[in-house]
Amino acid sequence: MKKLLILEILVGLLTLIMTIVTMYPFGLFGIRNGGIILVFGIIISGITLLMVGIFRSANVFSYGTLSLAQKINVVTSVLVVAMAVAILYFQIVATGSGWLHFLFGAGLLSYSVGRVIIGAFTREHNLGLRAFNLAIGIAVGVLSVIVILFPLVIISSITGTQTYIPYGYLTRIALILIGLII
């Protein structure tokens, strides 16, 4: 069980590091290396989502018997892995990237459903951890719905100029939240 806890901490830290690197590539690595990281940002985010999904499904199997909430967590983790594989496939092999926001959003929504169910229905954790799981699940769920519905989100509209943030930014914020709880 101690090895699993260490692995959980490492996966969380790796998720946080990979997400922060893709959020601020120019500030951390300069213009040339930041440009390379920016180009591969979707692939890095897809790998991060894949890593989280694999870890969540493997983590549940460490228990002896599975409750209904843990079985639902396994299903949602498998959906996260499927969405991450689809993201990586369409980003690396295929050229259509106009609807990648839907795949990211669906993967994040699957993760958040698992977190909400674990937070609401498991009795293996104490009340504080269950509330934290529930809060993070709801926050990631709200971000995932925004990512699914809007590839660009307007954040400012001043006298004819509008400022947008892409879905990738909201996806990375959700991944930071996931890294905090994994």
ABEGO torsion letter per residue (X at the ends): XAAAAAAAAAAAAAAAAAAAAAABAAAAAEAAAAAAAAAAAAAAAAAAAAAAAAAAAAAAAABABBBAAAAAAAAAAAAAAAAAAAAAAAAAABABAAAAAAAAAAAAAAAAAAAAAAAAABAABBAAAAAAAAAAAAAAAAAAAAAAABABBBABBBGGBBBBBBAAAAAAAAAAAAAAAX
